[in-house]
Amino acid sequence: MLPPDLLASVPHSPGVYLMLDKKAGVLYVGKAKDLRKRLASYARIAASAQDKTTVMLSHVHKVDTLLTRTEKEALILEASLIKKHRPRYNIILRDDKNYPLIKVTIQEEWPRVLMTRRRKKDGARYFGPYASASAMWATLKLLASTFPLRRCKTRQLQPRTRPCLNGQMHNCLAPCMDQSKRAAYQKMVARIIMVLEGQNRDLITSMGQQMAEAARDLEFERAALIRDQIQALSRTLEKQVIVASHSRDQDIFGLARKDASLALAILLVRNGMISGSRTFFLSDPIGDDGSILSQVLNQYYDQGDNLPQEILLPFAPDDKELLSERLSDLRGTTVHLQIPQRGDRMQLIAMANANAGQIFSERENKEHSWQTLADSMVKILHLNRPPDFIECLDISNTSGQLAVGSLVCFKQGEPARQNFRHYKIRTVDTPDDYAMMAEVLERRLKRGLEENDLPDLLMVDGGRGQLGIAIRVAREQGLKEVQGLDLIGIAKEKQEEGEKLYKPGRKNPIILPAHNPVLLFLMRIRDESHRYGVSFHRKLRNKSTLASELDTISGIGPKKKELLLKSLGSLTQIKKASEEQLTHVPGIGPELAREIHTHFREDTQQTEQAER
């Protein structure tokens, strides 16, 4: 519970409080208009109450307070501290999905359109998130075919002596060949932004006038190109769902509660049309619905990204006026928090609430499906208990060098990516997979025993030999059947035999039909561990290759290597670059550019002579 002498030193002032455990870890961050009154409310909570707040208070060892001049400053500071510490008992908006975004690099001289999953403060325009990846890729395909901007991977345009394949197929305006004027290129970028902002109808009207002008000036090829663009955009309009007669931007929040859990759905309306949605599930949030909605709004719009003019809410959140002022500051113009009672807006709230309620149905169906699969795994694989927590280990290396152990985690049938781990091999530098696996298993099981965080089922990628290593390491760590840790090996055998599953104490492997759900699920986990390991191993290998080739050049240090890679994109492009292109890289003068160019030209000539 709270320290007994705490309230005596806390003033009647706005501020933020941090509840800490014995190890000074942050359990909860909250803000208050009056810190003493807020903390006093916790002191009145009965210790016998059985709820999440009581459980949290039982772990509180100390409370730190930070005073602010105003309640608004406290609101901003609270959001910042939650983002920094990610406390266990605060609401953290995780939807288990990293939705894709469309990025338009307007900060570049010749902008590009690309997909990304991370929003950065780099001056680019971001659109989304897109709940449907297929819809996002369809949008990108439309934009690429209708407005053929450059698709180069480098931020800075690299002049070419001949067009790339996209340029030859007229899928790129080829500014690298001076075939596009900057004004015309920027006009096309502006049209793309109009499409992504949902202003298709305004754009089509404008393009229709341009088509008529081109035809009147007898520029029939340009008129035909604009006509094709209008037709492509018109087809996308047929698929857009109009939910409002106005052209304002809105976010509509819907909530549904079931026992202690709460589901949240947000419909994104842009220009009167639904452009996407987001969903969140909060298993047992602290506070009443008004307090929870206030925390959600503060956290969801913390960066001020894509803040609409109007936010429709099912009920009033705590600190409604304060939140409205805070969001208006972030957007730069007034943001209206509306609680509709009738009419079209009320129907939108009902739609959002229905979407939130659907989250519970989907989770129940997924839980039932997983329970069926888990029961089958227990029966077929003779497990000690249902494998709600599964981990799989794979080793990646090149002749013993740059070896990496990759451990992936699945909880109740779904990837728990926050628990994925890479292990750099420390003790083995020869091609010995068994020794590498033993090292990683020893480190993982030792930590699991210390933190009481062992999986129900630990799977190794390999056959009887790899499983034998896992059994030996488990015994050395003092693990016995009482801990309930099941071990299994999965090996890819000859094509006619299929996959084989190896169990401790069993002479012959378990061979399941190729379509068996249990086998398909285990193969999915194994493939994920392989993908995760190979991708990291490839990064290490590329980094090593880059370092070894550039480190031999006098005057190239870590910073200049990074600048070269960022500017030119890859080691291959650095090798191909001319002296003039190299001098355009920040920090690379004419003399160093000449030395880099000469170095790689000599390497190329030596390679060609060796091949002869």
N, C-alpha and C positions, 0 to 999 in steps of 0.2 A: 504494500500500500504506500501512499505518499508519506514522505518524511514528516514527522509530527511538527517540527519547527519551521516548516516551509512557509506557511501562510504569513508568519510574523514578518518576514523580510520581503514579501511581494507587494508592490504598490498597486493602487487603484489606477492603472495606466494601460493604454493599449500596447500590445506587443505579441510576441510569439513564445511558446513554451515547448521545450524538448524533453520528453520522458526517456530516461536512460536506464539501461540494465547495469548489472554489476561490472561488466566489462566495458562500460561507457559506450555501448552500442545504442543507436537511436531506435527506440521502440515506436514512438509516435510524435508527430509534430502538429501543433494546433495553434490557432490565433484567437485573440479575444479583444473585445473593446475594453474590458476590465479584467486584467489578469487575476487579481485576487478573487473576484467573484467566480470566475471560471474555474480556477483550481479548487476553490472551496466546494464547488458542486461535485467534484470527484471525491472529496473527503466524506461526503454524505452518502456515497454509494455503499450499500450493505455488503460486507464481505461474503455473506452467505448466498448472494445472488449468483445465479448460474448464467452468465452471458459473457460475450467476448470482452466487454469493457472490464469486468471483474478479473478475468484471466490476465488481461494486459496489466492491470494495476498490481497484481500479485508479483509481477516481474520487475516493477519499477523500483530502482535503487536511489535515483537522484533525478531532480527536475531542474533544468537550466532555463532561464528566462532571458529574452532579449527585448528591451523596451524600444518602442517606436514613437514617433511624434503623433502619428495619426493611425486610424484603423485601416486606412487604405494602404499605408506603408506595411502594416502587419500582414495584410492580405497578399501583397507582392512577395514579402519575405517568406511567408509560409510556403507559397508555391515553389520558390527557389530552393528552400531547404528540403522539401519533399523530393524534388527532382534530384538533389545532390545525395541524400542519404537513403532514399527509397525505403522508409521505415516499414517494418513488418505489419503494423496495425493501421497504417494509413491506406486510403483508397489509391491504388495504382492501376491506371487504366490499361490493362493488358487484354487484348482481344485474341491472343494466340496466333495472330496473323500479322505479317509485315506487308501491308498492302502496297502494290506498286504505284508509282507516280509517273507522270509525264513531265519532263524537264525541257524547257526551251532556254537555251544558253544565250539570252539577249545581251549578256555582258561581253560576249565575244564579238570580234569584228565581223565574222561571218557565222551567225548563229546556227546551231544544230537542234534537232528534236530527238530526244532519246528517253529510254525508260530508266528509272532509278528507284531504289527502295529507301533512300536516305535523303532527307531534306537538309540542305546546308545554307548558311548565310553567305552565298557567293555571288549574289546579284542576279541569279537566274530566276525565271518564272517557273513555279511548280503548279501542276494541276492534278487534282485527285484528292484523296486516295481513291483508287478504283477497287471496289469490292470484288469485281469479276475481272480476273486477269485476261480472260478471253476477250472481254469487251475492250479492255485497254489495248491489247494487241491489234484488235480490229480497227480501233481509232488510229493507232500508229500506222497501220497499213494504208488506211484511207489517206492520211496526211502525206505519207511518202509518195503515193501514186498521184495525188492531186497537186501537191506543192513540193516539187523535187528539190529540197535543200540538200546540202552536202551531208554525207554520212561518215566523214573521216573521224577517226578516234582521237586525233590530236586537237588540242584547243586552238593552237595557232595554225593557220592555213599554210600548208607547204606547197610552194609552186612546183608544177610538174611540166615535163616536156611532152607528155602524152596523157590523155584522159584515162581515168580508171574505168573499170567495167561498168559501173553505174553511169558514168559520164557517156560512155559509148552507147549505152542503151537508152540514153535520154531520161534516165531516172535521177539525174543530178544536173544542176545548172552549171557545174564545172567552173566555179570561181577560181580554182587553182590554175586554170588555163586562160584566165582573163576573158572567159566567154559570158560573164554575167556582170552587169552594172550593179553597183552597190545599192542604188536607189530602188531598182526593180527587185533585188533580193530582199531588201528590208520591207518592201510592200508585201511580199509573199509571207514573210515572218509575221507581219501584222495580221494578215488574213488567218494564219494558223492560230494565233492567239484569240482571234474572234471566235473561231470554231471551238476552241477549248473552253472559252468563257460562256459558250452556249448562245452566241449571237449569230447563229446560222441564218436566221431569217433576214436580219439586217444585212449580213454579208451577201446573201443571194440577191437581194434587191440592188445593192451597190454593184455587184458583178454583172447583173443584168444590164445596168446602164452602161457599164464599160464595154460589154459585148456589142451593144447597139452602136456605141461610138466607134468601135473598131470596124464594124461592118460598114458604117457610113463612110469611114475613111478608106474603105476598100482593103483593110488589113484582115483578110479572111482567115489566115492561119491563126492569128492571135484571137480572133472571134471564136474560131472552132475550139481552141484550147480552153477559153473561158467557158464556152458552152459545156464541154466535157466536165469541167470542174463543178459547174452548177448542178449538173445531173448527179454527180457523185454525192454532193452535199444534200441534195433533195432526197436521195435514198436514205440517208441517215436520219433526216427529219421524220420520215415515216415511222421509225422505230422509237422515237423519243416520246416519253409519256408526259403530257401536259397536265399539271395538277393545279394550276392557278392561272387566272386571267391576266394577272399583272406580270411585270418583267423584273420584279425584285429578287434578290438573293435571300434565301431563308435556310435556317437549320431548324428542323423539327425534332424535339426530344420526346421519346416515349419511354415509360418505365412500367415494369411489371414486377410484382413481389410474390414470392412463394416461400412461406416460413421465414427463415432468416436471410435467404438469398434474394438478390435483386438483379434484374436484367435491364439493360439499357440499350435502346436503339436510337440512332440518329439518322434522319433522312436529309440528304443534301439537295436542296432545290436551288437551281441556278437558272435565272431568266424564266422562272415559272415552270421549269421542267426538272424532273428528278434526275440528278446526274450521278448519284451513288448513295451508299449508306454505310454505316459502321455500327457494330454491335459490341457490347461489353457485358461480362458476367462478373458480378461481385458476390462471392460466396457467403460472406458474413460481415458486412461493413459495420463500422461503429457509428452510431448516431441515428437520428430519425430521418425520414425521407427528405425534409427540407434542408437539413444539414448536409446530407449526402449529395443532393443535387447541387448545392452551392460548391462543395468540394470538386465535384465532377466538372462544373463549368469553369472553375478557376484553373484546374489542371488541363482540361482539354484545349483551352484557348491560351495556354501559358505563353506560347510564342507569337500569338497574334496572326497565325497563318490562316488564310482563307476565311477571315471573320466576315460573316454576312451582315447585311443591314438590319436584319430582323431575326430573332431567335424565339421560336414558339415553345412554350413549356407547359407541361400538364398541370403544374401548380407552382406557387411562388416559392422560390428558394430562400434560405436564410440570407440576409444581407443583399436583398435584391437591388436596391439603389446603389449600394457600394459596388456590386459586381457590374452593373450597367455603366457606372463611371469608369471602372477599371478597363472594361472591354472597349469602351469608346476611346480611351486613351491609346490602347493598342492599335485600333483600326485607324485612328486619325479623324474619324467622323462618328456621329452618334450611332450607337447600337441599341436597338429597342428590344427589351425583354418583355414579351407579351404572354399573358395567360388567357387564351381565348375562352369564351363561355358559350358562343353560338356561331352559326354560320359555317363558311367554307374552312376557316382556320381550325375550328373545332373538329371538322372531319379529318383534317390533316393530323391533328393530335391523336384521334382515334386510330388512324392508320399506323402511326408510329407506335402507339401502345400495343396494337395487334402484332406488329413486328417484334416488339420486346417480349410479348407472351410466347411467340413462336420459338424463342431461344430456349425456353424450358422444355418444350416438346422435342426439339432437336437434341438437346443434351440427354433427355430420357431415352430417346431412341438409340443414341450413340452408346449410352451406358448399358442398355440391354444387349446391344450387339456385341460389346466388348465382353460382357459377362458370359455370353454364350461361347465366344471364342476362348476365353480364359478357362472355362470348364472343360472344353475340348482339349486344351493344352495339358491340363492337369491329368486328364484321363490317358491321353496318348503318350505323353512323355513321362508319366509317373512322377509328377512333381510333388514336393512337400506341401505347397500351398499355391493359390492362384498367383500368377506372375504379374501383379499390378505394376511392378517396378523392374524393368528389364534393361540390362546394359550389354553391349557387344564391343569386343576389342578386336582391332585389326592392326597389323604392322605394315608400314610402307618404307622401302629403302631402295637405294641403288647400289648394289654390290657392297652393302653394309654402310654406305655413306649417307649422311643426311637422314638418318633413320628417325621415324616418327611413329608413335603409338596413337591411334585414334579411338576414343571411347565415346560411343553414342548412347543416349538414354531414351527409353520410351516409357511413358507412364499411362497406364490404362489404354494402351493401344495407340497413343499419339506421341510424336516426338517432343521431348522436353529439351529444347535447344539450349536453354540456359544452363543445362547440366552437361552439354557436350564438352569434351576435354581433349586437348592435344598434349602428348607427352614426348618431349625430346629425349632420345636415348642418351644416357650419360656414361654408361659403363662398358658399352660394346661398340667396337668400330670395325668389326668383321662381319661378313654375311652369315649371321647366326640368328635366325628367326626365333628359335627356342629361347636363347639367352635374352633377347630383346623382350620377348613376351613375358618372361619371368620377371625382368626388372619392372616393367609397367604394372603387372599384376601385384607385385609386392608393394609398390607405392600406393596403388589404389586400395588394396585390401587393408593395409595398415591405417590409411586415413579413414576408411570406412568404419573400422573397429573403434578408432579414437572418437569419431563424431557420431557413432551409431547411425551410419548412413549406408548400409549395405543393400544391394539390390536383392529382389526375390530370386531372379534368374540371371546368371552371368554366362554369356555366350562368347565363345572364342571362334574366330574365323580359322578353321583348319580341322584336321582329322584327329585320329587317335593320339598322335604325338603332341599336338598343341593342347588337347584336353588333359593329357598326362601332366604337362607342365602346370596347368591350372590347378589340378588336384594336389600336386606336390607343394606349390606355393601356399595354397589354402591351408594345408596341414602345418606347414612351417609357421604360419601366422596364428596357429592355435584354433583354426575354424573347424568345428564339428557340425554334425547334422542338427544339433540343438539350435544353432543360429538360423536354420531354415534356408541357407544359401544353396540353391540348385545350380549345378554346372552342366554345360552342354557344349559340344563342338559341332560345327556345321561345315561340311566339306563338299566342294564341287567335284564330283567324280566324272567318269566317262559318260558321254552323251547318252548311251543306251541305259546306263544305270541311274542317272539323275543325281539328286542331292542325297547325301547321307548324314544322318544325325547320330552323334556318338554320346552315350551316357556313361557316367562312372559305374563300374561294377557290372557292365553289360558287355559280353564278348562281341556280339554282332551288332552292327549299326541298325538304326531304325530307318527304314525306307518307306516314305509315304508317296501316294500318287501325286503326280505333278500338279493336279488341280486342287489338292487338299488345302483348305483355308489356313490350317496351322503352318504348313510348310511355306505357303505363299507369304504369310506374315513374318516368319523367321527369315526368309530370303530378303524381304523388304528391309528388315533391320540390318542384316549383314551387308546388303548393297549400300545402305546409307553410311555405315561405318567405313566401307571401302571408299566411297565418294568423298567423305569428309577427310579421310586420311590422305588420299591421293592429291586433293586440291591443296592441302597445306604443304605436302611434300613438294609439289610442283612450285609453290611460291618460294620455298627455301632453295630449291635447285636454281630457279631463275635469279634469285638474289645472289646466290653464290657465283653463278656464271657471270653476272654483271660485274660483281666485285672483282673477280679474278682477272677479267679482261681490261677493265678500266683502271684498276689499281697499278697496273704496270706502266701507266702513262704519267710522267712527271707533271705535277701541278694539279692533278685531279684528286680531290679529297671527297669526304662524304657529302658535303653540301653541294659541290659542283656535280657529283654523280646524280644526286637527287634532282637538281635543276635540269640536267641533260635529259633524264628519263621523263620528267614531267612535260618538258617542252616538246620533245621529239617522239615520245610514246613508248619506245622499246629500244633494246640494244641493236636490233636489226636496222631500225631507222637511223640510229646514231652512226652505224657503219656505212650506210648508204648516203648520209648527208654530205652536202658540198661544204667547202670552207665558208661560203657566204651564209648558208643556213646555220652553221654552227656559231657564227659570230652573232646571230640574232638571239641566241640563248643568253639570258642574263648571267653576267659573271664570266662569260667566255670571250676573251679578247682575241684579236686577229692572230697573235703568235700561238696561243694555246689551241685555237681552232685549226691552224695549219699543222700543229703537232698531232692532234687527234686524227685529222684527215690523213696525214702521212702514215701514221701508225697502222690504221686499218687498211690502207691501200697496200702497204708492204705485206701485211698478213694475207690479203687476197692474192697477191702475186705469188707468194710462197706456196699457198694452197694449190693454185693453178699449176705451178711447176711440179709439185709433188704428184698431182693427178696425171700429168703427162708421162 
